[in-house]
């Protein structure tokens, strides 16, 4: 993730340092290109960061879901089964706790993960824009991201502890979920303030813009894993085993489609008559549907769009 951050900001610095001040004397007719001349069809690349709303992160909190997408009760939850569902898994849990016997630890619903939160993740996509003139156009774009959510669950070790006053210390372990999201945006692009700056003889290289439109969000449940420490391999919660430890089934991978809208604002950098860079923020009101979960909330996007006029 750190490398992606460096790449994103490197592109921003390059774009910023390649801008040359362009102040024209419009009264004397000095005009290297007319505003209408940069209308036409643009294609481009979107790079940025996507911060998903935490309201849907609980999908990865260890309870799991049945074939219809309904949340399971604790007794049959994925996490409970992975911790103590069969004798082999109980021994694995004991090994993760330092090789203690099965009767020296406990796990119940109070040990399930609390709040699950998404991390900001890298976003990429393609952009197609038709500008009727320099300041007004319509666009379509497809963006993809893999939101990752993390949380903690606990296992209580029974008996005395080396810590004074703490009889049943808790051991904490990580649970992780990942999903795929593809967002299709159809919208309007509007550049603001060009006329006023031209009349005052100021540069129009950098101008504010706004975007708004509608979107469709495709979501896919990707994975749900737990880590029981360095002594045990990560455990895939979506794989199920019988009492003898043999694989018997895997979870149905849920997918969903939702409708929403978006609005954004930022700065547009015009590099000559063909190349444009937009740097801005987008508030994307998306509907996330997975199984019985159906949530509508704002997702936050910081994006850099590098766009080239084709014809």
N, C-alpha and C positions, 0 to 999 in steps of 0.2 A: 504493500500500500504506500510506503514511503517513497518508493521509486516513482509511482504514478503521480504522487503529489509534486515531486520535483519536476517531472516532465510537464505537468500542467502549468506550473508557474514559469518554467523555462520558456514555454510557448508564449505566455503572457508578456514576459520581459522582451523576447525577440520582437513581438508585435509592437510593443510600446517604443522600443529603441529604433525601429525602422520608419517611424512616422516623421515626415518632414513638414515643417510648418508651411502652410499654404494660405497666404493672405493676398487677396487679389484686389486690384483697384477696379471695381465694377463700373465706376463712372467713366473710366477710360477704355472700357470694353475688354479688359484683360480677363479672359475666361478660357482656361486650358481645355475644359470640356463642359458642355452644357449638362444640367442636372438630368434632363430627359435621356441623355445618351447612355446613362448607366442603368437604364431599364432593360429587362430581358430575363432570360432563364439562367438561374444560378444553381450550382451544385456545390455541396460542401460536406464537411465532417464536423460532428459534434463531439466534444470531450468535456467531461465535468465530473461532478460528485453528486450522488443521489442519497438523500437522507430520508428513509422511510419512516412513516408514523408508527409509533410503538403499539398502537391498538391491536394490530394483527400478530404481534410477536408471540403472544401466548399460544399460538398454534404449535409452537416448538417447545413448549414447556414440559414435555414428557408424558402428558396424558395420552396423546395419540388420538386416533379416530378410527371408526369402523368403516366398512365398505361403502356406507352411505355418506360418510363425512361427518358423522356425529361424534362428539367428544366422548371418550371412554371414561368410566368411573375409575377411581384409584385402584381398586382390587385387580382390574384387568388392564391397567395403564401400561404403556410401553416401558416406562422407566421402572415401575415396580417389578414387572416381569424380568427386566434385564438385571435388576439387583438381586432378586430372591425368587424368581419364577420357577426355577428348577435347581436340583442339587449342584449341577456344574456351575451355575451362575452364582449360587451362594458361596461356593468355594472360591470362585474368582473374586467376589467382593471381599472375602476374608483375606485373600492374598493382597488385594489393593490396600487393605488396612494394616498390613504388616505381618500377615500370616496368622491372624488370630482366628480362633474357632467360630463357628456359626452362632453359637449362643453368647458370644461376647460383643455382639453389635445388634442394632435394631434400625429399621427403616419403616416409617409410616407416612401418612399424608402430610403431616406437618413438616416433613423433610423435603417435600416437592419444591421446585423452583418458585421463587416469588415473582418479582417483576422481571420480565424479559425485555431487552432493549436492542434495537437495531443500531449497528455501526454505520457510519457514512461509507459508501462504497463507490468505486469507480463506475462511471457511466460513459457509454460510447454510442455513436449512432450516425446516420446519414441524413442529409438535409437537401431538400429540393424547393427552390423558391422562384416565383415569377414576380418580378418587379415591373409594375406598369410605368413607373418613373422612379426617380431616385429616392422617393420618400414613402411610397405606398406599394404593397405587394401582398401576395398570398403564398402560403408555404405548406408543405407536408414534410414530416420527418418521422423516423423510426429510431427510438432509443432503447438500449438494453442495459440492464444492471442485474447484479446478483446480491440482493440484500442479505446480510448475515446478522443473526441475532444470537446473543450469548446470555447466559445466566448461571446460577449456582444452585446445586442441591446439596443436602447434607446427609450424612450417616452418623448415627450416634453410637459411640463405643461405650459399652456397659462396664461397670465396676469402678474401682478407684482410679484416680488420675494423679500424675505427678504435679499437677497444678493445684495449689491450696484452694479449698473451697469449691472446686469444680469436680463433681463426681462422675458426670456423664458427658465428656467433651465431645464436641461436634467436629467431624471432619468434612471439609468442603471440597466439592468437585464441580467441574465445569460441564455444562450442557450447551450444545451449539446447534443452530438451525440455519439452513440456507435455502433460498428460493430463487427462481428466475422470474424476472419481470421484463416484458416488452411493452413499450408505450408508443402508440401511434398518435401523433398530434396533427390536427388540421387547423390552421390559424391564419391570422392577419398580422402583417408586420407594418409598423408605422414609425417613420423617423420624424422627430420633432425639432423645430427651431431652425431649420436651414435658411428660410427666407430672412428672418431677423438678423442672423449672423452675416448673410451676404450683404444685406443693406448697410450694415455697420462696418463692412470691410474686414470682418474677422474670418478666421479659418473655419472651414466646414469639414476638416479632416475627422474631428471627433464630435459626434452628435448623440444626444439621447434617443432612445427608441423604446417602444412598447410592443409587446406581443400579446395576443389573446386568441382563444379558440376552444375547441372541444378535443377530447381524447378518448381512446380506448386502451384499456390496460389488460394484458394477458399475463396471468400468474400461474406458476407451476411450483408445487412443493418439491424441493430438490433433495434434501437430506436432513436427518436429525441424529446427532451423535452425542455420546458422552465420553468424557475422559476420566478414568479411574486412577490416574497417576502414571508415573513412569514405568511401573512394574507390569502394567496391563495395557494391551493394545486398545485403541479407541473402539468403542462399541457402537455398532449401527443399530439404532432402535427400531428400524423398519424391517428387520429380519426376525422371523419367529421360528422357535424350535420346540420339539416335543420334550417330554420328561426324560427321554434317553439322550437328549442333546443333539438330535438330528434336525437338520433344517427341514421345515415343512411349508413355509409360505413367506410372503413378504407383503408389506402394506401396499394398498392401492395408492398410486401417486395421483394426488388431487391436482386438478387444473381448474381455472376459472377465467371469466371475461367480465369486465365491468366498464361502465361509461362514466365520463367525468368532464371536467373543463380545466383550463389553466389560464394564467395571466403572468406576464413577466415584464421586466424592465432592465435597461442597462445602457451601455455605451457602444456606439457603432464607430469603428475606425475604418475610414476609406483610404485604401492604399492604391492610388491611381484610379483608373476608370473601370477596372475589372475585378480587383481583389478587395474583399471586405472581411473584417473580423468583428464579430459581436461578442461582447463579454457582459454577462448579466446574471440575474437571479430569476428563477421561475417558481411560482407557487402552483403546484399541480394538485388539483382536487380530484382524487382518483377513487374509484370504487374497487375494492379488493375483495374478491369472492373466492373462497376455498371451502368446500364442504358446506357445513351449516354456518360458517362465518361469512358475514356480509357487512363490511365496514366501509364508510366513506369519510376520508380525512385528507388533510393537506400533506403532501410530500414536498420536500424542499430540494431544489436543484440549483447548483451553481455551474454555469456552462460557458464554454468558449466555442464559438462557431467560426470556422474558417471557410469562407464561401467564395466561389470563383464564377465570374460571368462567362457562360459558354457561348451564347449568341443572343 
